Structures are given as C-alpha cells and as structure tokens.
Amino acid sequence: MKTTQPVGIKSVAVALVAASLLSGCASSGNPKDPIEGFNRAMFAFNEGLDSAIIKPVATGYEAVLPSPVRTGVTNFFSNIEDVFIGVNNLLQGKVPEAVSDLGRVVINTTIGLLGVIDFASDAGLEKHDEDFGQTFGRWGVGNGAYVVIPVFGPRTARDTVGLVLDVAADPVANHEPARVRDLALVLRLVNDRANLLPADKVVEEAALDKYSYIRDAYLQRRRNLIHDGNPPREREASADPTDLPPTAQAGTPEPRAEVVSGQPVPAVLAARTDTTEAK
C-alpha cells in the first residue's frame, strides 16, 4: 500500500516555516534570528533526542562496523545524492558541473558497485554539494528567517522550502516497499551521525553558547556554498547574509570558510553535511 510518510514530512516542514515566519516579529530583535525563542526550544529538543538516542546508536555503529564498511555505506548514499546534485547544478546554469555529476553516477553505479566504491573521485571527478535551497539562493532568493526544525535541525525559511523539494525528490525517502525505505532511512541517519562524531568535541570546546555557534556556522557555510566558496563582502552587519545573488557586484571576496554545518542531529532525509571524504 502506498505510504504517505513523505507527504506528512513535507506538510510538517511547511507548517513549521509558516508558523515561524508569522511569529517572527514578536520574538526577537535579531534580524538573522527573529524567532530565537522558538529556535532555542527546538534546538534543546534536538539536543535531547540526539543525546538520548541518535548519538549512542551512532557510537555503537562506529564501534561495531570497520571503517571500510562505513565508507562503503557513505559512498552508496552519496552516489544517490549525486543525481539530484547534478539536477541542481543544471538548474543553476553550471553545465560542466552537472555533466561531471552525471559522470560520477555512471562510473560509481557501474564499476563502483552501485556507488559503494568511489572510483569517480579517483578519476578526478569532483564531488559537489548542491540542493534546492542553494538553487533558490543562486536565483537571488534571500535567507528569510533562521529556523530550527525538529530532527532536521538548522535551516532558513528559503532552505526549508528547498528541503520540501529535496524530500519530494529523494529516491530513498520515496522508495517502496516501506520496510526497505524505513531501514534505509535509519541506516543513512545513523551513518551520517557517525560521520559527525569527530566534530562534537570541536563544537563543545569552541562554543560558549552552542546554539549561537551552530547558528552562525550554519549561516556562514550556506553563504559560502551558494557562492561556491567566493562570497561577496557583506555590506552591513544587519543585511541578509545571502541576499546578494552570485552575480551581484560587491567588494573584495572573502576566503572560503570550512565550518561545522549544523546541529549534531543530522537531517533524516536530505541536506546532510560533507564532513567525511568518501573514497
């Protein structure tokens, strides 16, 4: 029987961002985080969920499975992602990158045993990181309000709309039968969380306020991704950090910053971080 889980997830995401935008003016004076009270509550919820369930399971997963097996799992799901990374590169007008992504899928799906072995990277085809939120950003759509979504973690209003499309297009989230899909989603979540375990100590040691640290890191990283590592200088501290499209004329470019991309609870279905180098 056809499941309605993806539809339900999309409905929750849309409802959350709508409620966040409607309540933003009454909650905070921070233009980047107008609903900080709501976001901190959701951040605390996600932290508790991660500490109680997800992180212990991921720690056990890392301890039980050898590194080559975990790398193969990461590569398998990464190969699936490359299909829609290529679609987003094409929608952004980056045709050579889209062709490269298609080449990665062909090579890794065939001689790479359905993506378990990443021969494409060894062949010089770069792994990209694109999603529908970045595509909207390339088209000039601004951030909107910063929002923390239960389980999915930090987003902006723009990226939340992108998340809905990411979920709708995700072959794993829409796979049938439902039992296989659910097992694949759990495996992907646990594997992603295991890949993020090394970043935990860095965040804990660097952050006086973990919420603010992760928020600022997320917004900075998204800005760098949208501008392909070469963002224009921000004109004002209060300005939307991704308001300017990539083609806008601005000041001296900033160097690319490599930062932790989000909350320790990884996205269940999409927009996951690239903290490990798949080989």
N, C-alpha and C positions, 0 to 999 in steps of 0.2 A: 504494500500500500504506500502511496506517495506520502512522504513526510512533509510537515510544514515548518520544520525547525529553522531553515534559513530565512523564511518569511518572518517568523517570530523574532529572530535576532535582528533583522533589518527594522522591524517595527519598533523594537526597544531602542535601537540606536537613534532612529528619527525622533521618537518621543523624548529621549534624553536631551538631545541637542536643542529641540524646540523649547522644552521647559527651561533649559539653561539660558537660552537667548532671551526668553520672556522675563526671567527673573534677574537678569544681569544688572540692570540699572539700580537695583535696590540693595545690592550685596557688597560691592567693593569699589574703591576709587581707583584701583589699578587698571589702566586701560588694556593691559595684556591679559589680565586675570580678573574680569569683573564679577565672577561668581566664586570667589576664593573660598567662601564658607562652605558652599556645596562641594567644591572640588576637594577640600581638605577632608571632608567627611567620607567621600568616595575613595580618596587615597588611603585613609585609615582602614576602610573596609577591605580594599585590595591587599594592603599590607598584612592584615589579619588572615585573609584567605591564603595568601602566599606562605606565611609563616606556619600556619596550621596544616596545610595540605600539600600545596604545589611544590614548595621548596624541599620538604622532606622526601617526597616521591622522586623529585629530580635528583636529589643527592644519592638516593639508593640506586636509581637508574645509572648514574655515572659510576657508582662503585661496582655495580654488577657487570655492566657491559664494557668490553675493552674499547679503547679509543677508535680502532679501525671500524668497528661495527657502528659506533655512534656517528662517525664521519660519513659512513655509507647512508645512514638514515637522513642526516642533514643534506647530503647531496641529492638524495631521492626527492625530497620535498622541494629543494632548491631548483631542481630541474623542472618541476611542475610550475613553479613561480616564474621561470624564465619565459613561459608562453605569454603571460599577461604583462610581464615587464617589457617584452617586445611590443605588445599592443600599445602600451602607454608611451614607449619611445616613439612609435609611429604617430600616435595622436599628438605628440609634442613636436613633430616635424623632424625628429632625429632619425632619419632613414638609415644611415650607416650603422648606428647602434641597434636599431630594430633588426636589421639583417644579421648582425653579429649575434643577437639574442636567438634568432631562429636557427642560426648555425650551431649555437650551443645546444639547443634542444635536439637537433638532428643527431649531432655527434654523441651526446651523452645518452640519448634514448637508445641508440643502436649499439655502438661498440662500448658504450659505458654501462650497459646492462640496466636499462630503464633509469639511468641517472645515478646509480649507486657509485659509479666511478666517474670522477670529473676529468675526463680527457680533454674537454674543451678548454679549460683553463691552461692545461699543459700545452695546448696547441696555440696559445696566445689570444684566445677569445675572452675578453674581459667580462667578469660578472658585474652586471649593473644592478641598481636598486631604484625601481620606479613603481609608483602606484597611482591610483586615480586622484588622490589628494595632491600629489606633486603635479599631475597633469593640470588640474584646476589652477594651481599656483603658477605654472608656466603660462597659462592663458590670462593671468593677471588677476585672478580671484584672491582677495585678501584673506588673512587668517580667520577673522571673526573671533569670537570669544574662545579662550582656552577652556577646555573641559576635560574632566577625568571621568571616564566611563567605567562602570563596574566590570571587572575581569579584563576588558580590553585596555584599560589604562589611559595614559595621556593622549589627548587629541586636541585639535582646534575644531571650530564649527565647520570650516571647509574640509578638514581631514575626516570629520565624522561623516559628512555626506560622501566623501570618497570611500570611506570604509564600507558604507552600504553597497556601493558598486563593487568593491573588492570582494565582499562576501557573495554577492549575486553571481560574480564571475568565477568564483573559486571552485575548481573541479573537486577538491577534497570535500568541501562543505556541502556540495550538491550531489555527491556520489550515492549511488544505490547499489546494493541494499543498505538499509540504515545501519545495520550492525557493523558492517565493514567501515562505513563512513565514521561512525562514532569511535571505533577503535583507532582509525587513522587520525582523527582529530585529537584524541587523548595522547597518542604517541607523538604527534607533532608538538603539542603543547609541552609535554614533559621533556622532549628533546631540546626544544627552544630554551626552556628554563634551565636545563643542564648546561647549555652553551653560555648562559648568562651568569652562572655561578662565580666565575673569576672576577666579575665586575662588582660583586656585592661588597667585598672588602674595600675596594677603591671608593665606592659611594659612601660607605659608612665612615671612613676616615676623613673624607674631604668635606662632608656636609655638616654644617652646624644646624641647618634646617633642611632636612632631607626633601621635604615637599618642594621648597623653593629651588633647591639644587636640581632636582629632576625636571621641574617645570622649565627652568631656564635652559637646561641642557637639551631638552626636547625641542624647544622653540629654535634654539641655535642650530641644532642638527637639521631640522626640517628646512630652515632657511638655506643652509649650505647645500642640501640635496636638491632643492628646487633650482638653485643657481649653479648646480654642478660644481660645487666647491669654489666658486668665484663670485660671492655675493657683493653687491654694491654697498658702499658705506651707508649706514643708517643716518638719515638726516636729522632726526630728533629722537630723543630717548622715548618719547610718548608715541612715536609713529609705529604703525603696524609693521612688525619686522619683515613681513613678506609681501607688503603691499605692492612694491615695485615689481613689474614683470621682468624676466631675464633680459629683455631687450632695452630696458629703460637706461637712459644715460645718467650715470651717477658718478660719485667720486672714486677715489682710489680703491681698487678691490681689496677685500680682506683675504688673508690666507685661510685655507680650509681648516676647520677645527674638527678633530675627531673627539666626539663626546659620547657619553652613555646616552642612549636614545630614549629611554623611558623607564617606567616603573618596573620593579622586579617581576611582577606578574606579566608574562608576555601576552600578546594578542593571541586569542584562541584560533582565529580563522584567517587573519591577514595582518599585513603591515608589521611583520616581525623584524627584529634587528639583525644586522650583519656583523655580529661580534666575533664570529669564527670564520676562518678562511677555509672554504671547502676545497679539498684536494682529492 
